[in-house]
């Protein structure tokens, strides 16, 4: 069976070796009708990244299917490089990484260990346990803000962290995402760019349509200095396309709702995140704000809870005062005697 593992994980170094041995090179990929399906699948990889932040799974029954899947990966990277848009690059990198994560859950430890090695992550498999060197664990889990991911809450022995299959895969997802982001954009020759102009335009149009559905820059005057540091940090993360932990999304949405932002304004903030999913985000926001069941919605977590969840960031002099036990109290004190920070906002 040709390239079974490489077709599932086309970022592997051996994938292009397999392709080359079967007469599939970049020149053939770009110009040959033989690889029209590979180009179509490459386009699908990019489009599904924009639509769902995840590459769709492809059914591969034959050797031809597997070679086409392998070649679809470099074609997708070429398209993303030619468009050269930061949002698209981040979204595509995340989509490929999520796709890998979903596949790894079905793999034996030996394959997971091989994938980790390809990504430069130092690992071991001992006594039916997946172990990752603590330095790599810290590097790739740092942006997963949930308290249970802290190093102190892991099983650490001789410099290695023991992880469940699921958690190990999740860390590798971040490793692949970072690698793809660091590799793109590629330096695509003008001749190749000219040869695939039609596909590049299709991606650009799809990207523009995705962006135009939202005003991705928050237009209200929500001044940073009136926000508690925790909310200010979460807001900055969202606006810079950094994935927020679930607890962070909940705290940010519930806070913004309570100070008067509309569904559309909140949604616009999250539209910049690489893992943004419109229908899922609308549902989550409506659930938190109470729009789904006609209630007033959830109140943001108090400060003690924020600390427990690991989302209390850089407390300032006001935060540490005895009376300061809730982010909304911070906001009330900062806005006392001031005009509302945005049109239509109210202090609750």
C-alpha positions as CSV (number, residue, x, y, z in Angstrom):
1,X,0.0,0.0,0.0
2,X,1.6,3.2,-1.2
3,X,2.0,6.1,1.3
4,X,-0.7,5.1,3.7
5,X,0.8,7.0,6.7
6,X,2.1,9.9,4.5
7,X,-1.3,10.4,2.9
8,X,-2.9,10.7,6.4
9,X,-0.1,13.1,7.5
10,X,1.2,14.8,4.3
11,X,3.4,17.2,6.3
12,X,5.7,14.2,7.0
13,X,9.2,14.5,5.4
14,X,8.7,11.2,3.6
15,X,5.5,12.3,2.0
16,X,7.2,14.1,-0.9
17,X,9.6,11.2,-1.3
18,X,6.7,8.9,-1.8
19,X,5.1,11.4,-4.2
20,X,8.4,11.8,-6.2
21,X,8.8,8.0,-6.4
22,X,5.4,7.9,-8.0
23,X,6.0,10.6,-10.6
24,X,4.4,13.4,-8.7
25,X,6.4,16.6,-8.5
26,X,5.5,20.3,-8.2
27,X,5.6,20.8,-12.0
28,X,3.2,17.9,-12.6
29,X,1.0,19.1,-9.7
30,X,0.6,22.6,-11.2
31,X,0.2,21.7,-14.9
32,X,-0.8,18.1,-15.4
33,X,-4.4,17.1,-15.9
34,X,-3.4,13.9,-14.0
35,X,-3.3,15.9,-10.8
36,X,-6.5,18.0,-11.3
37,X,-8.1,16.1,-8.4
38,X,-5.1,16.8,-6.2
39,X,-5.5,20.5,-7.0
40,X,-9.2,20.4,-6.3
41,X,-8.5,18.7,-3.0
42,X,-5.9,21.3,-2.2
43,X,-8.4,24.0,-2.8
44,X,-10.9,22.2,-0.6
45,X,-8.3,22.1,2.2
46,X,-8.1,25.9,2.1
47,X,-11.8,26.5,1.8
48,X,-12.8,24.2,4.6
49,X,-10.1,25.9,6.7
50,X,-11.9,29.2,6.1
51,X,-15.4,27.8,6.6
52,X,-14.8,25.4,9.6
53,X,-11.3,25.8,10.8
54,X,-10.7,22.2,10.1
55,X,-9.6,20.2,7.0
56,X,-12.3,17.8,5.9
57,X,-11.4,14.1,6.0
58,X,-10.9,12.4,2.6
59,X,-11.7,8.8,1.8
60,X,-8.7,7.1,0.3
61,X,-9.3,3.6,-1.1
62,X,-6.6,3.4,-3.8
63,X,-2.9,4.2,-4.2
64,X,-4.0,7.0,-6.6
65,X,-6.2,8.5,-3.9
66,X,-3.3,8.5,-1.5
67,X,-0.9,10.2,-3.9
68,X,-3.5,12.8,-4.7
69,X,-4.0,13.5,-1.0
70,X,-0.3,13.9,-0.4
71,X,0.0,16.3,-3.3
72,X,-3.1,18.3,-2.2
73,X,-1.1,19.5,0.8
74,X,1.7,21.4,-1.0
75,X,-0.9,22.8,-3.4
76,X,-2.9,24.2,-0.5
77,X,0.3,25.7,1.0
78,X,1.0,27.3,-2.4
79,X,-2.4,28.9,-2.5
80,X,-2.2,30.2,1.0
81,X,1.3,31.6,0.3
82,X,0.1,33.4,-2.9
83,X,-2.8,35.0,-1.1
84,X,-0.4,35.9,1.8
85,X,-3.0,37.0,4.3
86,X,-2.3,36.7,8.0
87,X,-5.8,35.6,8.9
88,X,-5.9,33.0,6.2
89,X,-2.5,31.6,7.2
90,X,-3.4,31.3,10.8
91,X,-6.7,29.7,10.0
92,X,-5.2,27.3,7.5
93,X,-2.4,26.3,10.0
94,X,-5.0,25.6,12.7
95,X,-7.2,23.6,10.3
96,X,-4.4,21.3,9.3
97,X,-3.4,20.9,13.0
98,X,-6.9,20.1,14.1
99,X,-7.2,17.5,11.2
100,X,-4.0,15.8,12.5
101,X,-5.3,15.8,16.0
102,X,-8.5,14.1,15.0
103,X,-6.6,11.4,13.1
104,X,-4.1,10.8,15.9
105,X,-6.8,9.7,18.3
106,X,-7.1,6.5,16.2
107,X,-3.3,5.8,16.1
108,X,-1.2,3.5,18.2
109,X,1.5,5.1,20.4
110,X,4.3,4.2,17.9
111,X,2.7,6.4,15.2
112,X,2.1,9.2,17.7
113,X,5.7,9.0,18.8
114,X,6.8,9.2,15.1
115,X,4.7,12.2,14.4
116,X,6.0,13.9,17.5
117,X,9.6,13.3,16.4
118,X,8.9,14.7,13.0
119,X,7.6,17.9,14.7
120,X,10.8,18.1,16.8
121,X,9.0,17.2,20.0
122,X,11.1,15.0,22.3
123,X,9.0,12.1,23.5
124,X,9.2,8.5,24.9
125,X,6.8,5.6,25.2
126,X,7.4,3.7,28.4
127,X,5.1,1.2,30.1
128,X,2.2,2.1,27.8
129,X,2.5,5.8,28.6
130,X,3.2,8.7,26.3
131,X,5.8,10.9,27.8
132,X,6.8,14.4,26.5
133,X,9.9,16.4,27.7
134,X,8.8,19.1,30.0
135,X,10.4,21.9,27.9
136,X,8.4,20.9,24.8
137,X,5.3,20.6,27.0
138,X,5.7,24.1,28.3
139,X,6.5,25.5,24.9
140,X,3.4,24.1,23.2
141,X,0.9,24.1,26.1
142,X,1.5,27.6,27.3
143,X,-1.4,29.1,25.4
144,X,-3.8,26.5,26.8
145,X,-4.8,28.6,29.8
146,X,-7.0,26.1,31.7
147,X,-5.5,25.4,35.2
148,X,-5.3,21.7,34.7
149,X,-2.7,22.2,31.9
150,X,-0.3,23.9,34.3
151,X,3.0,21.9,34.7
152,X,2.4,21.6,38.5
153,X,-0.8,19.7,37.8
154,X,0.9,17.0,35.6
155,X,2.8,13.8,36.4
156,X,6.5,14.9,36.0
157,X,9.3,12.4,36.3
158,X,13.0,12.6,35.2
159,X,12.2,15.6,33.0
160,X,9.2,14.0,31.2
161,X,5.5,14.7,31.6
162,X,3.1,11.7,31.3
163,X,0.1,12.5,29.2
164,X,-3.1,10.8,28.1
165,X,-3.4,10.1,24.4
166,X,-5.9,12.9,24.0
167,X,-3.8,15.5,25.8
168,X,-0.6,14.4,24.0
169,X,-2.4,14.9,20.6
170,X,-3.7,18.3,21.7
171,X,-0.1,19.5,22.4
172,X,1.1,18.1,19.1
173,X,-1.7,20.1,17.4
174,X,-0.1,23.3,18.7
175,X,3.3,22.1,17.5
176,X,2.1,21.5,14.0
177,X,0.1,24.8,13.9
178,X,3.2,26.7,14.9
179,X,5.4,24.9,12.4
180,X,3.0,25.6,9.5
181,X,2.6,29.3,10.5
182,X,6.4,29.6,10.6
183,X,6.9,28.1,7.2
184,X,4.3,30.2,5.4
185,X,4.3,32.1,3.1
186,X,6.5,30.1,0.7
187,X,8.5,31.9,-1.9
188,X,6.3,30.9,-4.9
189,X,7.8,31.5,-8.4
190,X,5.9,34.0,-10.5
191,X,5.4,31.3,-13.2
192,X,3.5,29.1,-10.8
193,X,1.5,32.0,-9.5
194,X,0.4,32.9,-13.0
195,X,-0.5,29.3,-13.8
196,X,-2.9,29.0,-10.9
197,X,-4.4,32.5,-10.9
198,X,-7.9,31.2,-11.2
199,X,-7.6,29.2,-8.0
200,X,-5.9,32.0,-6.2
201,X,-8.7,34.4,-7.1
202,X,-11.3,31.9,-5.9
203,X,-9.5,31.7,-2.5
204,X,-9.2,35.5,-2.3
205,X,-12.9,35.9,-3.0
206,X,-13.9,33.3,-0.4
207,X,-11.6,35.0,2.1
208,X,-13.1,38.5,1.3
209,X,-16.6,37.1,1.7
210,X,-15.7,35.5,5.1
211,X,-14.2,38.8,6.3
212,X,-17.0,41.0,5.0
213,X,-19.6,39.1,7.1
214,X,-18.2,40.8,10.2
215,X,-16.7,44.0,11.1
216,X,-13.6,42.4,12.5
217,X,-12.3,45.6,14.1
218,X,-14.3,46.6,17.1
219,X,-15.5,50.1,16.3
220,X,-16.8,51.2,19.7
221,X,-14.7,53.3,22.0
222,X,-14.1,50.6,24.7
223,X,-11.1,52.2,26.3
224,X,-8.5,49.7,27.7
225,X,-7.9,51.8,30.8
226,X,-11.5,51.3,32.1
227,X,-11.3,47.5,31.8
228,X,-10.0,45.2,34.5
229,X,-6.6,43.6,33.5
230,X,-8.1,40.2,33.1
231,X,-10.7,41.4,30.6
232,X,-8.3,43.7,28.8
233,X,-5.9,40.7,28.3
234,X,-8.7,38.4,27.1
235,X,-9.9,41.1,24.7
236,X,-6.5,41.7,23.3
237,X,-6.0,37.9,22.8
238,X,-9.3,37.7,20.9
239,X,-8.5,40.7,18.7
240,X,-5.1,39.3,17.9
241,X,-6.4,35.9,16.8
242,X,-5.2,34.0,19.9
243,X,-7.4,31.1,20.8
244,X,-9.0,31.6,24.2
245,X,-9.7,28.8,26.7
246,X,-13.4,28.1,27.2
247,X,-13.3,29.8,30.6
248,X,-11.8,32.9,29.0
249,X,-14.4,33.1,26.3
250,X,-17.1,32.7,29.0
251,X,-15.7,35.5,31.2
252,X,-15.1,37.9,28.2
253,X,-18.6,37.4,26.7
254,X,-20.5,37.6,29.9
255,X,-18.5,40.7,30.9
256,X,-19.0,42.5,27.6
257,X,-22.7,41.6,27.6
258,X,-23.2,43.0,31.1
259,X,-21.6,46.3,30.2
260,X,-23.9,46.6,27.2
261,X,-22.3,45.3,24.0
262,X,-24.6,43.8,21.5
263,X,-24.4,40.3,20.0
264,X,-23.0,41.8,16.8
265,X,-20.3,43.7,18.6
266,X,-19.2,40.7,20.6
267,X,-19.3,38.4,17.6
268,X,-17.1,40.9,15.7
269,X,-14.4,40.5,18.3
270,X,-14.3,36.7,18.0
271,X,-14.4,36.8,14.2
272,X,-10.7,37.5,14.2
273,X,-9.8,34.2,15.9
274,X,-8.4,31.5,13.7
275,X,-10.8,29.0,15.1
276,X,-13.8,31.2,14.6
277,X,-17.0,29.3,13.7
278,X,-20.0,31.5,13.0
279,X,-22.8,29.2,14.0
280,X,-21.0,27.8,17.1
281,X,-20.0,31.3,18.2
282,X,-23.5,32.7,17.9
283,X,-24.9,29.8,19.8
284,X,-22.3,30.1,22.6
285,X,-22.8,33.9,22.9
286,X,-26.6,33.6,22.9
287,X,-26.3,30.9,25.6
288,X,-24.1,33.1,27.8
289,X,-26.2,36.2,27.2
290,X,-29.5,34.5,27.8
291,X,-30.9,35.2,24.4
292,X,-31.6,31.5,23.9
293,X,-34.0,31.2,26.8
294,X,-35.1,34.8,27.4
295,X,-33.1,35.3,30.6
296,X,-30.7,38.1,31.6
297,X,-27.7,35.8,31.0
298,X,-24.8,34.8,33.1
299,X,-22.8,37.1,35.3
300,X,-19.0,37.1,34.8
301,X,-17.0,35.0,37.3
302,X,-15.8,36.8,40.4
303,X,-12.2,37.4,40.9
304,X,-11.6,34.4,43.1
305,X,-13.0,32.1,40.4
306,X,-11.0,33.9,37.7
307,X,-7.8,33.1,39.7
308,X,-8.9,29.4,40.1
309,X,-9.4,29.1,36.3
310,X,-6.0,30.7,35.6
311,X,-7.4,33.7,33.7
312,X,-6.6,36.4,36.3
313,X,-3.9,38.3,34.3
314,X,-1.6,41.0,35.7
315,X,-3.6,42.4,38.6
316,X,-3.0,46.1,39.2
317,X,-3.2,48.3,42.3
318,X,-7.0,48.5,42.2
319,X,-7.3,44.7,41.8
320,X,-5.5,43.9,45.0
321,X,-7.7,46.2,47.2
322,X,-10.0,44.4,49.7
323,X,-13.2,45.6,48.1
324,X,-12.2,44.4,44.7
325,X,-13.9,41.0,44.3
326,X,-15.4,41.2,40.9
327,X,-14.4,42.5,37.4
328,X,-17.7,44.5,37.2
329,X,-16.8,46.3,40.4
330,X,-13.5,47.3,38.8
331,X,-15.4,48.6,35.7
332,X,-17.9,50.5,37.9
333,X,-15.2,52.3,39.8
334,X,-13.2,53.2,36.7
335,X,-16.3,54.5,34.9
336,X,-17.9,56.3,37.9
337,X,-18.6,59.9,36.7
338,X,-17.6,59.2,33.2
339,X,-19.6,58.9,30.0
340,X,-20.5,55.4,28.9
341,X,-17.6,53.9,27.0
342,X,-19.7,53.1,23.9
343,X,-23.1,54.2,22.5
344,X,-25.9,52.2,23.9
345,X,-23.8,50.7,26.8
346,X,-25.2,50.6,30.2
347,X,-23.6,49.8,33.6
348,X,-25.2,46.8,35.2
